[in-house]
Amino acid sequence: MTKTPRRPFRSREWFAAPERSDMTALYLERFMNYGLTPEELRSGRPIIGIAQTGSDLSPCNRIHLDLARRVRDGIRDAGGIPMEFPVHPIFENCRRPTAALDRNLAYLGLVEILYGYPIDAVVLTTGCDKTTPAGIMAASTVDIPAIVLSGGPMLDGWHEGQLVGSGTVIWRSRRQLAAGEIDEEEFLQRACNSAPSAGHCNTMGTASTMNAVAEALGLSLPGCAAIPAPYRERGQMAYETGRRIVEMAYEDLRPSRILTRESFLNALSVVSVAGGSSNAQVHIMAMARHAGVQLDAQDWTDHAYDLPLLLNMQPAGQFLGERFFRAGGVPALMWELQQAGKLHADCASVTGKTVGENMQGRETHDREVIRPFGNPLMHKAGFMVLSGNLFDFGIMKTSVISEAFRQRYLSQPGAEGIFEARAVVFEGADDYHARINDPALNIDEGCILVMRGAGPIGWPGSAEVVNMQPPDALIRRGINTLPTLGDGRQSGTADSPSILNASPESAVGGGLSWLQSGDTIRIDLNTGRCDALVAPEEITRRKRDLPAPPVPASQSPWEALYREKTGQLADGATLDFALAFRRISEKTPRHNH
């Protein structure tokens, strides 16, 4: 029986438009040179794009070079025509000056492909954290049926019988290197052992967080995010994703029907109970803005703070990705939220069912990894939003506040949750690495390390450099963590309780631009305030008389354009002019000849 799509497939405008047979011939002709037939493209079957993010330059996503074959199988078996195409590569670890530049660049390129070519629906392949928002942002702008297929985390890393999580082992080992407990060879070996297979980070870093977000939003098949890349279930998920996107094309199940304010609130909740990355704030805000959904800073306080930590996974916990998958993955976390009345269960999803329906029977069988809502690893373990005279918006991941940190800084009798510290200000990461061990700075446990010049404009792109470690001398004394603050980000694999994403950044005149080493900063987690204790008239004088912090020159055309068009981290660091473009697939592009 011939299926009838809910709305005509847009590819018909290329391959079956009777009023312009000359253009149909032009569009068809070159597809023939690799073996497609006119009958396929003119059959009325949907053409399904596979947005290929895997390449040798993107190790975290390289598994998709293999998975695409199973996606193709699923598409063909369900009656679709697959067309695979490349996406601009993103590789967090290796891209300099920062891969944050590439999210918006990949978004722009993907929008043009999805809009300008005869694609009826798309499989978004994801892995490395920024590939997820780039794909979802583009799918929202174009608004054709889209489904997310993550590549999955690596297998668990092991070193001398101990779990070593990707990224997390680096931040922890560099402290041991500074303390003289390990040498450089041991440091490198631990890092290599944390990456034993294909896949993205095996910790709940930003990659695992963002793929969990895609699932929480309803854009992935249930269980997709946590399957380790080498597992057989990953190939099976690729096949089922290929089959399902064909059905979605017929149903015209587009992102605009799935992405609502409630679905984004579900994502905030999942990130919180999972101990997810603070980078999620930037990406979720960007995706919401491109979807036309209103989120603001208060939502992070109202929906992402007063929630418990349920997932016992590094960096906030103990285990890694394989154990999380076997414990039930994201559906098991969402089941806990649903039972506690903290999930918007009536949200739509790519399955055609509601999120609540997808969660039936998903309770975990491993309570060591996923704790009950009423017996968590930590209470009130979500994200805290702060503001003050240094910034209008900053965010702090509270699930990584250690007991030692809490005792040292947040437990003064009569002033619990409040501390004051002497600022030591660094002009970017190079300055930090050059001076952190300078005895003249006199850094002790009463200091807060401040990084400025690390935001979207100042770096450019915003860099993961705020998780600064103390001087070697302090580490040798057993003080492994100092308070840190900055207008950049930190890796989602880090376990530092930093104040991050400070907006506006120093490069555009934010409060960090006038802060000086030696100033006292007062942080009150009870009221969400962070202020430099500097007299208003002195602040005015500094703004008037002091030179602005240095900003390096742009080194490429894209860096210059990025700086010109990109907003602040508080608002998702989006290309703000692009927000005016939504559902652009509703109008077919004009002919090219």
Secondary structure as GFF3:
##gff-version 3
##sequence-region A 1 593
A	DSSP	alpha_helix	12	15	.	.	.	ID=ss1
A	DSSP	three_ten_helix	18	20	.	.	.	ID=ss2
A	DSSP	alpha_helix	21	29	.	.	.	ID=ss3
A	DSSP	three_ten_helix	30	34	.	.	.	ID=ss4
A	DSSP	alpha_helix	38	41	.	.	.	ID=ss5
A	DSSP	beta_strand	47	52	.	.	.	ID=ss6
A	DSSP	three_ten_helix	59	61	.	.	.	ID=ss7
A	DSSP	alpha_helix	64	77	.	.	.	ID=ss8
A	DSSP	beta_strand	81	86	.	.	.	ID=ss9
A	DSSP	alpha_helix	100	116	.	.	.	ID=ss10
A	DSSP	beta_strand	121	126	.	.	.	ID=ss11
A	DSSP	alpha_helix	131	142	.	.	.	ID=ss12
A	DSSP	beta_strand	146	150	.	.	.	ID=ss13
A	DSSP	beta_strand	158	159	.	.	.	ID=ss14
A	DSSP	beta_strand	162	163	.	.	.	ID=ss15
A	DSSP	alpha_helix	168	178	.	.	.	ID=ss16
A	DSSP	alpha_helix	184	193	.	.	.	ID=ss17
A	DSSP	alpha_helix	206	216	.	.	.	ID=ss18
A	DSSP	alpha_helix	232	251	.	.	.	ID=ss19
A	DSSP	alpha_helix	255	258	.	.	.	ID=ss20
A	DSSP	alpha_helix	261	273	.	.	.	ID=ss21
A	DSSP	alpha_helix	279	290	.	.	.	ID=ss22
A	DSSP	alpha_helix	297	304	.	.	.	ID=ss23
A	DSSP	alpha_helix	321	326	.	.	.	ID=ss24
A	DSSP	alpha_helix	329	339	.	.	.	ID=ss25
A	DSSP	alpha_helix	355	358	.	.	.	ID=ss26
A	DSSP	beta_strand	383	386	.	.	.	ID=ss27
A	DSSP	beta_strand	393	397	.	.	.	ID=ss28
A	DSSP	three_ten_helix	398	400	.	.	.	ID=ss29
A	DSSP	alpha_helix	403	409	.	.	.	ID=ss30
A	DSSP	beta_strand	418	427	.	.	.	ID=ss31
A	DSSP	alpha_helix	429	435	.	.	.	ID=ss32
A	DSSP	three_ten_helix	439	441	.	.	.	ID=ss33
A	DSSP	beta_strand	447	452	.	.	.	ID=ss34
A	DSSP	alpha_helix	472	476	.	.	.	ID=ss35
A	DSSP	beta_strand	484	486	.	.	.	ID=ss36
A	DSSP	beta_strand	499	503	.	.	.	ID=ss37
A	DSSP	three_ten_helix	506	508	.	.	.	ID=ss38
A	DSSP	three_ten_helix	511	513	.	.	.	ID=ss39
A	DSSP	beta_strand	520	524	.	.	.	ID=ss40
A	DSSP	beta_strand	529	532	.	.	.	ID=ss41
A	DSSP	alpha_helix	536	545	.	.	.	ID=ss42
A	DSSP	alpha_helix	557	565	.	.	.	ID=ss43
A	DSSP	three_ten_helix	569	571	.	.	.	ID=ss44
A	DSSP	three_ten_helix	576	580	.	.	.	ID=ss45
A	DSSP	three_ten_helix	584	586	.	.	.	ID=ss46
###
